[in-house]
């Protein structure tokens, strides 16, 4: 990923009153929905975001939401408005946004104490409550997507996908350890799905829906010391079952390297989320079941690797693949951790 050229930076900064002249622009992130840069100017430091989807109206809506959340005291980083009051700058058809720079670092669940895990669950619950306050319920929105690919969680589709991925993995010349693990996990998952296909969630068993961040995980939360400093990347802001976001986030924050969940931390996290939002045991249990089923049918990392030639997610695959198996075996314990 290369930084924007000098002409682009000068054209962008001329639209603002304060940022000054560019001194350096260092690439930080390369995601599906945006690119991020650490921009240093004669007047300070900023996070410069290039939105790849180019939907100016949708980006501006996200910005208005974060500004309202900021007014309610949530740790978010609204963008800087330009001289005309706009927060989205379009240059040569590309959408840019300038945010204040926030000092902080990412922390996964392994670095959190049980008390800090409680605070994390309470924070996510507060996000969900505040989103309901700042967004008009009549506002149309797409369903937030947690992964770039959706299989529909239909086991018949999943079986077909498994066969395609197995053929690709087995056909690789110079097969390596990743290929061997992929084949092992695909065969294992095929057997698990055959045993549990009857447990596919019923269409009506959907927990309460509402506005959610859509991508709440350690890389989208910055900490300053032990306190959350900024929830970032609101690109997947949308409507979906709220408790599912809580379960899905826990399955990322609290997954251990061996592919198990640290239930000792999941429990206080889930209790705090329930306390803040009022989500009941039935709602959480339905969310646990639906996210478990989703994970059982989920092969986006292997699709990236074998079908798209994109290996960015490869380091996550061993733990994520093991988690689906462990979760199936420990299903009751996981459900109790979220509902007890």
KAVENGI-V374174 format. One record per residue. N is the residue number from 1. RES is the residue in one letter. PSI is psi in degrees with one decimal (* if undefined). BURIAL is 1 if it has 16 or more other C-alpha atoms within 10 Angstrom, else 0. Layout:
BEGIN
N&RES&PSI&BURIAL + N&RES&PSI&BURIAL
END
This chain:
BEGIN
1&X&127.1&0 + 2&X&152.6&0 + 3&X&157.0&1 + 4&X&147.7&0 + 5&X&170.5&0 + 6&X&-36.7&0 + 7&X&-40.7&0 + 8&X&-44.9&0 + 9&X&-44.4&1 + 10&X&-41.2&0 + 11&X&-37.8&0 + 12&X&-49.0&1 + 13&X&-24.6&1 + 14&X&-18.7&0 + 15&X&-8.0&1 + 16&X&156.4&1 + 17&X&-35.5&0 + 18&X&-30.9&0 + 19&X&-27.6&1 + 20&X&-159.4&0 + 21&X&144.3&0 + 22&X&137.3&1 + 23&X&-40.4&0 + 24&X&156.1&0 + 25&X&105.5&1 + 26&X&127.0&1 + 27&X&139.9&1 + 28&X&-50.8&1 + 29&X&153.4&0 + 30&X&88.2&0 + 31&X&-177.5&0 + 32&X&-31.7&0 + 33&X&-10.2&0 + 34&X&169.4&1 + 35&X&145.5&1 + 36&X&145.6&1 + 37&X&144.5&1 + 38&X&106.8&1 + 39&X&124.4&1 + 40&X&130.1&1 + 41&X&178.9&1 + 42&X&-12.4&0 + 43&X&-1.9&0 + 44&X&-163.4&0 + 45&X&145.6&1 + 46&X&159.9&1 + 47&X&116.4&1 + 48&X&126.2&1 + 49&X&127.5&1 + 50&X&111.4&1 + 51&X&115.9&1 + 52&X&-27.3&0 + 53&X&-22.0&0 + 54&X&14.8&1 + 55&X&91.2&0 + 56&X&-42.0&1 + 57&X&-42.8&0 + 58&X&-40.2&0 + 59&X&-42.6&1 + 60&X&-36.9&1 + 61&X&-43.2&0 + 62&X&-42.2&1 + 63&X&-40.9&1 + 64&X&-38.3&1 + 65&X&-45.9&1 + 66&X&-33.4&1 + 67&X&-40.8&1 + 68&X&-37.8&1 + 69&X&-39.3&1 + 70&X&-39.5&0 + 71&X&-25.6&0 + 72&X&-3.2&0 + 73&X&8.3&0 + 74&X&150.6&1 + 75&X&84.8&1 + 76&X&169.2&1 + 77&X&84.7&1 + 78&X&152.0&1 + 79&X&163.3&1 + 80&X&134.1&1 + 81&X&143.6&1 + 82&X&-174.0&1 + 83&X&-24.8&0 + 84&X&2.7&0 + 85&X&1.8&0 + 86&X&148.1&0 + 87&X&-5.9&1 + 88&X&124.3&1 + 89&X&128.7&1 + 90&X&120.1&0 + 91&X&120.3&0 + 92&X&38.9&0 + 93&X&2.7&0 + 94&X&139.0&0 + 95&X&129.3&1 + 96&X&152.4&1 + 97&X&142.7&1 + 98&X&124.6&1 + 99&X&149.7&1 + 100&X&144.7&1 + 101&X&134.5&0 + 102&X&121.7&1 + 103&X&133.2&0 + 104&X&178.3&1 + 105&X&161.5&1 + 106&X&146.3&0 + 107&X&125.0&1 + 108&X&177.6&0 + 109&X&-25.6&1 + 110&X&-23.3&0 + 111&X&-5.2&0 + 112&X&141.0&1 + 113&X&166.3&0 + 114&X&-37.4&1 + 115&X&-40.1&0 + 116&X&-29.4&1 + 117&X&-40.5&1 + 118&X&-47.1&1 + 119&X&-36.0&1 + 120&X&-45.1&1 + 121&X&-38.9&1 + 122&X&-37.8&1 + 123&X&-45.9&1 + 124&X&-39.8&1 + 125&X&-41.0&1 + 126&X&-38.3&1 + 127&X&-46.8&1 + 128&X&-42.0&1 + 129&X&-42.5&1 + 130&X&-33.8&1 + 131&X&-38.2&1 + 132&X&-30.4&0 + 133&X&-36.7&0 + 134&X&-9.4&1 + 135&X&127.8&0 + 136&X&126.3&0 + 137&X&-16.7&0 + 138&X&-5.6&0 + 139&X&123.2&0 + 140&X&145.4&0 + 141&X&147.7&0 + 142&X&155.9&0 + 143&X&133.7&1 + 144&X&139.9&1 + 145&X&132.1&0 + 146&X&-17.3&0 + 147&X&159.8&0 + 148&X&-17.5&0 + 149&X&143.5&0 + 150&X&130.6&0 + 151&X&-4.4&0 + 152&X&1.1&0 + 153&X&30.8&1 + 154&X&118.5&0 + 155&X&-30.5&1 + 156&X&-41.3&0 + 157&X&-39.3&0 + 158&X&-41.7&1 + 159&X&-42.6&1 + 160&X&-41.3&0 + 161&X&-42.4&1 + 162&X&-44.1&1 + 163&X&-39.6&0 + 164&X&-43.8&0 + 165&X&-38.3&1 + 166&X&-43.3&1 + 167&X&-41.1&0 + 168&X&-43.1&0 + 169&X&-41.3&1 + 170&X&-24.9&0 + 171&X&-6.5&0 + 172&X&130.4&0 + 173&X&139.5&0 + 174&X&48.0&0 + 175&X&140.1&0 + 176&X&-171.0&0 + 177&X&-33.9&0 + 178&X&-44.0&0 + 179&X&-42.4&1 + 180&X&-42.1&0 + 181&X&-40.2&0 + 182&X&-45.2&1 + 183&X&-44.9&1 + 184&X&-47.6&0 + 185&X&-35.1&1 + 186&X&-44.7&1 + 187&X&-42.7&0 + 188&X&-44.3&0 + 189&X&-35.4&1 + 190&X&-40.9&1 + 191&X&-40.6&0 + 192&X&-44.1&0 + 193&X&-37.8&1 + 194&X&-35.7&0 + 195&X&-28.8&0 + 196&X&12.9&0 + 197&X&-29.1&0 + 198&X&-9.5&0 + 199&X&11.4&0 + 200&X&130.5&1 + 201&X&140.5&1 + 202&X&145.2&0 + 203&X&-30.4&0 + 204&X&-13.0&0 + 205&X&57.1&0 + 206&X&123.4&1 + 207&X&170.0&1 + 208&X&134.1&0 + 209&X&159.8&0 + 210&X&-178.6&1 + 211&X&135.3&1 + 212&X&161.7&1 + 213&X&-43.5&1 + 214&X&-14.2&1 + 215&X&51.5&1 + 216&X&106.6&1 + 217&X&173.9&1 + 218&X&-33.2&1 + 219&X&-8.3&0 + 220&X&18.5&0 + 221&X&120.5&1 + 222&X&136.5&1 + 223&X&143.2&1 + 224&X&109.7&0 + 225&X&-117.1&0 + 226&X&2.2&0 + 227&X&139.6&0 + 228&X&129.7&1 + 229&X&-29.7&1 + 230&X&129.7&1 + 231&X&122.1&1 + 232&X&176.3&1 + 233&X&78.3&1 + 234&X&22.8&1 + 235&X&-26.9&1 + 236&X&20.5&1 + 237&X&126.3&1 + 238&X&-168.5&1 + 239&X&129.7&1 + 240&X&172.8&1 + 241&X&121.2&1 + 242&X&-42.5&1 + 243&X&-26.6&1 + 244&X&-37.0&1 + 245&X&-37.4&1 + 246&X&-43.3&1 + 247&X&-44.1&1 + 248&X&-41.4&1 + 249&X&-41.6&1 + 250&X&-36.3&1 + 251&X&-12.4&1 + 252&X&-47.5&1 + 253&X&-41.8&1 + 254&X&17.3&1 + 255&X&135.5&1 + 256&X&160.5&1 + 257&X&-29.9&0 + 258&X&-1.9&0 + 259&X&28.5&1 + 260&X&164.5&1 + 261&X&140.8&1 + 262&X&87.3&1 + 263&X&-21.4&1 + 264&X&-28.8&0 + 265&X&-28.1&1 + 266&X&-39.1&1 + 267&X&-54.7&1 + 268&X&-35.3&1 + 269&X&-49.5&1 + 270&X&-38.8&1 + 271&X&-40.6&1 + 272&X&-42.3&1 + 273&X&-43.4&1 + 274&X&-40.2&1 + 275&X&-42.3&0 + 276&X&-43.0&1 + 277&X&-19.0&1 + 278&X&12.1&0 + 279&X&130.5&1 + 280&X&172.9&0 + 281&X&-38.2&0 + 282&X&-41.3&0 + 283&X&-43.9&1 + 284&X&-40.1&1 + 285&X&-41.3&1 + 286&X&-38.6&1 + 287&X&-42.5&1 + 288&X&-44.9&1 + 289&X&-43.9&1 + 290&X&-39.4&1 + 291&X&-37.3&1 + 292&X&-47.2&1 + 293&X&-39.8&1 + 294&X&-47.0&1 + 295&X&-36.5&1 + 296&X&-28.1&1 + 297&X&7.0&1 + 298&X&121.6&1 + 299&X&31.1&1 + 300&X&-32.7&1 + 301&X&-40.3&1 + 302&X&-31.2&1 + 303&X&-42.5&1 + 304&X&-48.4&1 + 305&X&-51.1&1 + 306&X&-31.0&1 + 307&X&-28.0&0 + 308&X&-9.9&0 + 309&X&24.4&0 + 310&X&117.1&0 + 311&X&15.4&0 + 312&X&-31.1&0 + 313&X&-1.9&0 + 314&X&-42.9&0 + 315&X&-22.8&0 + 316&X&-17.0&0 + 317&X&-46.5&1 + 318&X&-49.1&1 + 319&X&-41.4&0 + 320&X&-41.2&1 + 321&X&-38.9&1 + 322&X&-33.3&1 + 323&X&-41.2&1 + 324&X&-37.9&1 + 325&X&-48.2&1 + 326&X&-43.7&1 + 327&X&-38.5&1 + 328&X&-43.4&1 + 329&X&-34.6&0 + 330&X&29.3&0 + 331&X&-48.5&0 + 332&X&-40.0&0 + 333&X&-38.8&0 + 334&X&-44.7&1 + 335&X&-41.6&1 + 336&X&-36.1&0 + 337&X&-32.7&1 + 338&X&-20.4&1 + 339&X&-18.2&1 + 340&X&*&0
END
